[in-house]
């Protein structure tokens, strides 16, 4: 009997939820806003689906309706990726410490 | 062309880098490195996907152009956006993730062969369920975030919009969605897929309109979570580990933030989702309307009090963000420190319009993060502090949360501002806060009300220091 690959993906999914749970609880509350902007940026990894949708298929007609939705998704995800990471970077650069070394 | 196995390994690496990106946020020192990991992870995911498709013809050119256009728009927004507008920005970004998820689901539905999901009309049932779930959650995220964006931006009134039978309507729409997904799987008729998306768009709007302005921290966190689940749904459809891992991470992150925010208000998640606070408790808010004596002062009084104090705790709230008073506040604190006053900041979990909102604003004004404390860390210090300077906060300082079981905010953890020797309360008027209840603190003997705009008052205090 073979295990359906879906079960493997489902296992990855469930384990990732647990990883997310423990990792996010260890995020310091003062960084909750950057947490939201960075999670937003990484969830735009959905762009990989958009790229496949846009580029795959027959070369001669890349403006098939399925491809167009792919291209639209690429723009949206690209805005998010660049915007999300850069705004996170900008915020994190502002968090400074006093000169004396104390936590 | 790279092999499917190698591709999967690269996606796994991206996923791990994303985990490290979140892990980095456990302290400000490691956070910048974490963000870098996230960027690398994203670059890997995008490059290997392009390599795997292996189509370097005209389509590839379009791809680069679109990446460039989207990237420039994103970069432009990221550099131009003022820090006070961060909640709107995050809501706006969530809507884009949601819509992108919908688009990817649509193209997978229209052209399932490219994702190996079968052919149009006979898509694998599991894939069909996954893509309709992804599309549906994505669509809810999209319109919900748009409503949240409009409310935060002030284009739509922040007050809850409620009507009779609202929750039943939402429930029925939700059930219809589930039914339609079943039906779609059975019949594979295109039209149902579009109807699922349209109903989800509608549901997104209906879910968010009854939620009021000050509950936005919960809403934003919740939409953050939804965008993650949508990504995970698409990840299952496309059999892509990077998307599944990321979706799960983002989904649980948003869920935890929603939980923290709800706890900060001592309300259940459903209580927040099901609608406005002030709207339900009118009877209580009108109970104590009789005039009580209030002590009010001016900037000179405040400056005198604080200059002669040995310790001052600043309690910022949403009003500080509205008035953009964070820079003036920092200058005032600098002036106080020159006089040898010890100054710290106390931040309530739900202060502002999104988790961590106040911390970012203070960081923007160059306040060192080790002078900023969370509620549990600092609450005992109020008893030993000479002056509490409340700027733009209200409900989170209301002692009624501890004393009156009838109050709608009873049981909400509050900053024990009333324990300090004197309280300076910067506020434009005596009007009640979002919860629609009078703040007892205004009428205490040790409270001095400073009736003015937060920024103007703070600047005036700097002048008199």
Contacts between the chains, C-beta under 8 A, distances in Angstrom:
chain1	res1	chain2	res2	distance
A	5	B	239	7.3
A	6	B	126	6.1
A	6	B	236	7.6
A	9	B	235	7.9
A	9	B	236	6.1
A	9	B	239	6.6
A	9	B	241	7.2
A	9	B	244	5.9
A	12	B	241	5.9
A	12	B	244	5.5
A	12	B	245	6.5
A	13	B	232	6.3
A	13	B	235	7.9
A	13	B	236	7.5
A	13	B	244	5.0
A	13	B	245	7.9
A	13	B	247	7.7
A	13	B	248	5.3
A	14	B	248	7.7
A	16	B	15	7.5
A	16	B	244	6.7
A	16	B	245	4.6
A	16	B	247	8.0
A	16	B	248	3.5
A	16	B	249	6.0
A	17	B	248	4.5
A	17	B	251	7.0
A	17	B	252	5.0
A	19	B	19	5.9
A	19	B	248	7.7
A	19	B	249	6.9
A	20	B	19	8.0
A	20	B	22	7.4
A	20	B	248	5.7
A	20	B	249	4.0
A	20	B	250	7.5
A	20	B	251	7.1
A	20	B	252	3.5
A	20	B	253	5.7
A	21	B	252	4.9
A	21	B	256	6.8
A	23	B	19	6.3
A	23	B	22	4.9
A	23	B	23	5.3
A	23	B	249	7.4
A	24	B	22	6.5
A	24	B	249	7.9
A	24	B	252	6.3
A	24	B	253	4.5
A	24	B	256	4.8
A	24	B	257	7.6
A	25	B	256	6.4
A	26	B	23	7.3
A	26	B	26	4.6
A	27	B	22	6.9
A	27	B	25	4.5
A	27	B	26	5.8
A	28	B	25	7.2
A	28	B	26	6.1
A	28	B	27	6.0
A	28	B	28	7.4
A	29	B	260	7.6
A	29	B	347	7.8
A	29	B	349	6.9
A	29	B	355	7.5
A	29	B	356	6.5
A	29	B	359	7.5
A	29	B	374	5.2
A	30	B	28	7.4
A	30	B	347	7.6
A	30	B	356	6.1
A	30	B	359	4.0
A	30	B	363	8.0
A	30	B	369	5.7
A	30	B	372	6.1
A	30	B	374	7.5
A	31	B	25	4.7
A	31	B	28	6.6
A	31	B	31	6.1
A	31	B	356	6.3
A	31	B	359	7.3
A	32	B	257	6.4
A	32	B	260	7.9
A	32	B	354	7.8
A	32	B	355	3.5
A	32	B	356	3.2
A	32	B	359	7.5
A	33	B	86	5.9
A	33	B	90	7.6
A	33	B	354	6.1
A	33	B	355	6.5
A	33	B	356	3.8
A	33	B	357	6.1
A	33	B	359	6.8
A	33	B	360	4.6
A	34	B	25	6.3
A	34	B	31	6.6
A	34	B	35	7.9
A	34	B	356	7.3
A	34	B	360	7.5
A	35	B	22	7.1
A	35	B	25	5.4
A	35	B	253	6.5
A	35	B	257	7.4
A	35	B	355	7.5
A	35	B	356	7.3
A	36	B	90	5.1
A	36	B	220	6.9
A	36	B	221	7.4
A	36	B	224	5.5
A	36	B	254	7.9
A	36	B	257	7.1
A	36	B	354	6.7
A	36	B	355	6.7
A	36	B	356	7.7
A	37	B	86	7.7
A	37	B	89	7.7
A	37	B	90	5.9
A	37	B	93	7.2
A	38	B	21	6.0
A	38	B	22	7.1
A	38	B	25	7.1
A	38	B	34	7.7
A	38	B	35	6.3
A	38	B	38	5.9
A	39	B	22	7.2
A	39	B	224	6.1
A	39	B	228	7.0
A	39	B	249	7.1
A	39	B	250	4.4
A	39	B	253	5.0
A	39	B	254	7.0
A	40	B	90	6.3
A	40	B	93	4.6
A	40	B	94	6.3
A	40	B	97	6.5
A	40	B	224	6.9
A	40	B	227	7.0
A	40	B	250	7.8
A	41	B	38	6.5
A	41	B	42	7.3
A	41	B	93	8.0
A	42	B	18	4.7
A	42	B	21	6.5
A	42	B	38	5.6
A	42	B	41	7.2
A	42	B	42	6.9
A	42	B	246	5.2
A	42	B	249	7.3
A	42	B	250	6.7
A	43	B	97	5.1
A	43	B	227	5.3
A	43	B	228	5.7
A	43	B	231	4.7
A	43	B	246	5.8
A	43	B	247	6.8
A	43	B	250	4.5
A	44	B	42	7.7
A	44	B	96	7.7
A	44	B	97	5.9
A	44	B	100	7.0
A	45	B	14	6.9
A	45	B	18	7.5
A	45	B	41	7.8
A	45	B	42	6.3
A	45	B	45	5.3
A	45	B	231	7.2
A	45	B	242	5.4
A	45	B	243	5.9
A	45	B	246	5.0
A	46	B	97	6.8
A	46	B	100	5.3
A	46	B	101	5.8
A	46	B	104	6.0
A	46	B	231	5.1
A	46	B	234	5.8
A	46	B	243	6.2
A	47	B	45	7.7
A	47	B	46	6.3
A	47	B	49	7.9
A	47	B	100	7.4
A	48	B	11	7.8
A	48	B	45	5.5
A	48	B	46	6.9
A	48	B	49	4.3
A	48	B	238	7.5
A	48	B	240	6.1
A	48	B	242	6.6
A	48	B	243	6.7
A	49	B	104	4.1
A	49	B	108	7.3
A	49	B	115	8.0
A	49	B	234	5.6
A	49	B	237	7.8
A	49	B	238	4.9
A	49	B	240	6.9
A	49	B	243	6.9
A	50	B	100	6.5
A	50	B	103	7.0
A	50	B	104	5.4
A	50	B	107	7.9
A	51	B	46	7.0
A	51	B	49	4.8
A	51	B	50	6.1
A	51	B	53	6.7
A	51	B	63	6.6
A	52	B	49	6.5
A	52	B	52	7.9
A	52	B	53	6.1
A	52	B	114	6.3
A	52	B	115	6.6
A	52	B	238	7.1
A	53	B	103	8.0
A	53	B	104	5.9
A	53	B	107	3.8
A	53	B	108	6.7
A	53	B	111	7.2
A	53	B	114	6.8
A	53	B	115	7.8
A	54	B	59	6.6
A	54	B	62	7.5
A	54	B	63	6.3
A	54	B	107	7.9
A	55	B	50	7.5
A	55	B	53	4.5
A	55	B	55	4.5
A	55	B	59	4.7
A	55	B	60	6.7
A	55	B	63	6.4
A	56	B	53	5.8
A	56	B	55	7.1
A	56	B	111	7.8
A	56	B	114	3.7
A	56	B	115	8.0
A	57	B	111	6.4
A	57	B	113	7.8
A	57	B	114	5.5
A	59	B	55	6.8
A	59	B	57	5.4
A	59	B	58	7.6
A	59	B	59	7.1
A	62	B	58	6.4
A	62	B	59	4.5
A	62	B	62	7.1
A	64	B	111	6.9
A	65	B	107	7.9
A	65	B	110	5.8
A	66	B	106	7.7
A	66	B	107	4.2
A	66	B	110	4.1
A	66	B	111	3.4
A	66	B	114	7.6
A	67	B	59	7.6
A	67	B	107	7.1
A	67	B	111	7.7
A	69	B	103	4.4
A	69	B	104	7.4
A	69	B	106	4.8
A	69	B	107	4.0
A	69	B	110	7.2
A	70	B	103	7.2
A	70	B	104	7.2
A	70	B	107	4.9
A	71	B	62	6.5
A	71	B	63	7.8
A	71	B	66	5.9
A	72	B	103	5.2
A	73	B	99	7.8
A	73	B	100	4.4
A	73	B	103	3.8
A	73	B	104	5.1
A	73	B	107	7.4
A	74	B	63	6.5
A	74	B	66	4.8
A	74	B	67	6.7
A	74	B	70	6.8
A	75	B	66	5.1
A	75	B	69	6.2
A	75	B	70	4.3
A	76	B	70	7.0
A	76	B	96	4.6
A	76	B	97	7.8
A	76	B	99	5.6
A	76	B	100	4.2
A	76	B	103	7.2
A	77	B	70	7.1
A	77	B	96	7.4
A	77	B	97	7.6
A	77	B	100	4.7
A	78	B	66	6.6
A	78	B	67	5.0
A	78	B	69	7.4
A	78	B	70	2.6
A	78	B	71	5.1
A	78	B	73	8.0
A	78	B	74	6.4
A	79	B	70	4.6
A	79	B	71	7.6
A	79	B	73	5.0
A	79	B	74	4.2
A	79	B	77	7.4
A	79	B	93	7.9
A	79	B	96	5.9
A	80	B	74	6.5
A	80	B	93	5.4
A	80	B	96	4.9
A	80	B	97	6.0
A	80	B	100	7.4
A	81	B	42	5.8
A	81	B	70	7.8
A	81	B	71	7.4
A	81	B	74	6.7
A	82	B	70	7.0
A	82	B	71	4.2
A	82	B	72	7.7
A	82	B	73	7.9
A	82	B	74	3.3
A	82	B	75	4.9
A	82	B	78	6.9
A	83	B	73	7.5
A	83	B	74	3.3
A	83	B	75	6.9
A	83	B	77	5.0
A	83	B	78	4.7
A	83	B	89	7.8
A	83	B	93	6.3
A	84	B	74	7.4
A	84	B	78	7.8
A	84	B	93	6.0
A	85	B	35	6.4
A	85	B	38	6.4
A	85	B	39	5.3
A	85	B	42	7.3
A	86	B	74	6.9
A	86	B	75	5.5
A	86	B	78	3.6
A	86	B	79	6.9
A	87	B	77	7.5
A	87	B	78	4.0
A	87	B	81	6.6
A	87	B	86	7.9
A	87	B	89	6.8
A	88	B	35	5.3
A	88	B	38	7.9
A	89	B	32	7.3
A	89	B	35	5.6
A	90	B	78	6.4
A	90	B	79	7.0
A	91	B	83	7.5
A	91	B	86	7.8
A	91	B	360	5.7
A	91	B	363	7.2
A	92	B	28	7.1
A	92	B	31	4.8
A	92	B	32	5.0
A	92	B	35	6.1
A	93	B	32	7.1
A	94	B	83	8.0
A	94	B	360	7.4
A	94	B	363	4.1
A	94	B	364	5.3
A	94	B	366	7.6
A	95	B	28	4.0
A	95	B	31	7.2
A	95	B	363	4.9
A	95	B	369	5.0
A	96	B	363	7.3
A	96	B	366	6.7
A	96	B	368	5.7
A	96	B	369	7.0
A	97	B	28	7.4
A	97	B	368	5.4
A	97	B	369	6.5
A	97	B	370	5.6
A	98	B	368	4.1
A	98	B	370	5.6
A	98	B	371	6.8
A	102	B	370	6.2
A	103	B	370	6.8
